[in-house]
Amino acid sequence: QVKLVESGGGLVQAGGSLRLSCSASGIISTLYVMGWYRQTPGNQRELVAHSFSDGNTRYADSVKGRFTISRDNAKNTVYLQMNSLKPEDTAVYYCWSAASWGQGTQVTVSS
């Protein structure tokens, strides 16, 4: 089972940017898919973005054009670059892969 550790969350004003990082204990190049999800209180965890080992990506409609997921296989790290942040992006963001979840990192966007 892979261990995932997120970092990079914080407080930012609307229109600002943040970059989340997820460091994996294993070799991520062998992981078919890695993803970012987010969750707000009282709601289910929802997909934000997926990164596939063949280079493909997939995004939730709400973040298309604003967020970018990428991998650095040499560092066993996956990133989520978030631009043009909106208050509705406020959530705990989780890294996921191989049936494992990270501990989550809080992102708060003020209006």
VMD Tcl script that draws the C-alpha trace (Angstrom):
set ca {
  {0.00 0.00 0.00}
  {1.39 3.39 -0.95}
  {1.65 6.15 1.64}
  {0.63 9.63 0.48}
  {1.45 12.93 2.18}
  {-0.05 16.22 0.99}
  {1.28 19.72 1.52}
  {0.78 23.21 0.17}
  {-2.67 24.15 1.40}
  {-3.44 27.46 3.00}
  {-5.44 30.67 2.88}
  {-5.56 32.68 -0.33}
  {-7.71 35.48 -1.72}
  {-10.09 34.88 -4.59}
  {-8.22 35.02 -7.87}
  {-5.03 33.78 -6.29}
  {-3.05 30.58 -6.78}
  {-1.82 27.66 -4.74}
  {0.15 24.54 -5.57}
  {-0.55 21.34 -3.71}
  {2.02 18.56 -3.54}
  {1.52 14.88 -2.82}
  {4.59 12.81 -2.03}
  {4.26 9.05 -2.42}
  {6.26 6.41 -0.61}
  {6.48 4.22 -3.70}
  {7.50 4.69 -7.29}
  {4.62 6.63 -8.79}
  {5.54 5.79 -12.36}
  {4.07 2.36 -11.65}
  {0.80 3.81 -10.45}
  {-1.78 3.80 -13.22}
  {-3.76 6.68 -11.83}
  {-3.22 9.31 -9.17}
  {-5.78 11.86 -8.24}
  {-6.87 14.81 -6.20}
  {-10.24 14.94 -4.49}
  {-11.84 17.50 -2.23}
  {-14.44 17.50 0.47}
  {-16.48 20.12 2.28}
  {-18.37 19.55 5.54}
  {-21.51 17.52 5.07}
  {-20.69 16.60 1.50}
  {-19.17 13.60 -0.24}
  {-15.60 13.62 -1.43}
  {-15.54 14.67 -5.08}
  {-13.06 14.22 -7.89}
  {-10.95 17.22 -8.80}
  {-8.42 15.73 -11.21}
  {-6.83 12.44 -12.29}
  {-3.40 11.84 -13.76}
  {-2.88 8.61 -15.70}
  {0.46 6.90 -16.27}
  {-0.02 7.23 -20.05}
  {-0.02 11.00 -19.70}
  {-3.74 11.55 -19.90}
  {-5.56 13.72 -17.41}
  {-9.15 14.26 -16.41}
  {-10.73 17.19 -14.59}
  {-13.98 18.03 -12.94}
  {-15.92 20.54 -15.01}
  {-15.76 23.04 -12.17}
  {-11.96 23.28 -12.33}
  {-11.24 22.86 -16.05}
  {-9.03 25.62 -17.34}
  {-8.02 26.69 -13.82}
  {-6.37 23.64 -12.26}
  {-3.54 21.50 -13.64}
  {-2.45 18.10 -12.36}
  {1.07 16.91 -13.06}
  {3.55 14.26 -11.98}
  {7.26 14.33 -11.29}
  {8.21 10.66 -11.43}
  {11.79 11.38 -10.35}
  {10.47 12.90 -7.10}
  {7.55 10.48 -6.69}
  {5.33 13.52 -6.37}
  {2.08 14.63 -7.97}
  {1.06 18.28 -8.00}
  {-2.13 20.25 -8.33}
  {-1.60 23.78 -9.57}
  {-4.67 25.83 -8.75}
  {-5.14 29.21 -10.41}
  {-7.98 31.73 -10.41}
  {-9.22 30.30 -7.14}
  {-12.79 30.92 -6.09}
  {-14.42 30.80 -2.64}
  {-16.27 27.66 -3.75}
  {-12.90 25.91 -4.10}
  {-12.59 26.00 -0.31}
  {-12.30 22.41 0.90}
  {-9.99 19.79 2.32}
  {-8.01 18.40 -0.60}
  {-6.95 14.76 -0.60}
  {-4.43 12.87 -2.69}
  {-5.46 9.37 -3.80}
  {-3.86 6.40 -5.49}
  {-3.86 2.62 -5.31}
  {-6.71 2.59 -2.79}
  {-4.76 4.87 -0.45}
  {-5.62 8.36 0.76}
  {-3.46 11.10 2.14}
  {-4.37 12.94 5.34}
  {-5.72 15.96 3.49}
  {-4.71 19.60 3.33}
  {-7.03 22.55 3.90}
  {-7.50 25.12 1.16}
  {-9.43 28.26 2.07}
  {-10.27 30.92 -0.51}
  {-11.52 34.22 0.86}
  {-13.77 36.54 -1.10}
}
mol new
graphics top color blue
foreach p $ca { graphics top sphere $p radius 0.5 }
foreach p [lrange $ca 0 end-1] q [lrange $ca 1 end] { graphics top cylinder $p $q radius 0.2 }
display resetview
